[in-house]
Amino acid sequence: MKLLSGIALTMLLLSTSFAQANETRMSWLADSYLIDNLEKGGTWEVEAFDTKIEYLCLKCDGKVAATIEVIAPYEALQHVSKQARYLSERKSYCANLAIKNEGRCISTSEIGFRGGALSGFESRHIADGEGKIEVVFFYTEGQRDPELIKGTITDSGAISDPRELLLWHMAKLTLWW
């Protein structure tokens, strides 16, 4: 009887390990009803990869696309904080846009979501003739490396703003869902 119990426990542990090995960081979102509802409604085409998800709006006026990606580890490095690192990288990006005459940065402001449980920045810029909104959250879960969850919306003069949709999908990647 103990042998059978031991075998059953071993099989359970092995099957759990295999299931976790096949799961990617984006699985929480890619396998959720949030994506199913978008595709069933015929409003968005969604393609999931290991570290990012790409969205293409099928019913928006104008071309609207979005991407959510996870950058890990995202640590402070030589900066005071992860937030300071992001702002430094943003300043460098904006300077390069201006120097190369490929666009311009419009704004960067602090944001919070889910009652402030998720905090980060929202930045707006124009690059290659398209308006872009970049939303980032700084996230650390348990023993996972610190992450930067980044959502980018690109539009070519579209009126639609999928920012709210993107925020909810980004939150699905955290415990604060």
C-alpha positions, 0 to 999 in steps of 0.5 A: 500500500505504501508503495502504491501511495509513493508511486501515485505521489511521484506521478503527481509531482512529475505531472505537475513539473511537466505542466510548469515546464510547458508554461511560459511567462505569458501563459497567465494572459494568453490562456485566459478568457480575456484573449478568447473574448477579444478573438471571439468578438472579432475585434482583435487579432492576438498572437502570443509568444514566450515573452510577449503578446501582440495585438492588432485591432480589426475594427478600429478606425485607423491602424491600431496595434499593441504589444505587451512584453515582460523584461526580466530581470529588470534591476536598478543596476547603477541607478538608485532604483528601477524607476530611476533606471527607466527614466534614464533609459527614456531620456536616452531614447528621447534624445536619440529620437531628436538627434536622428530627427525620427520623432519626438517625445511628448510626455512621461508621467507616473501612473498607478493601477489597481489602487496603486498596487501596480506603479510605473510610468506612461510615456507618449511619443511620436516615432516614424510618423506614428503616435505611441503610448508606452505604459510600464509597471515594475513588478516583483513576485516572490522569488521571481526576478524583478520585472518590467511589464511594458505595454506599447500602443501604436496608432496611425491617426486612429481615434480609438484608444485601447489603453484601458484594455492594455492596462487590464491585460498587463495586470493579469500578469501579476498577483494584483489581478 
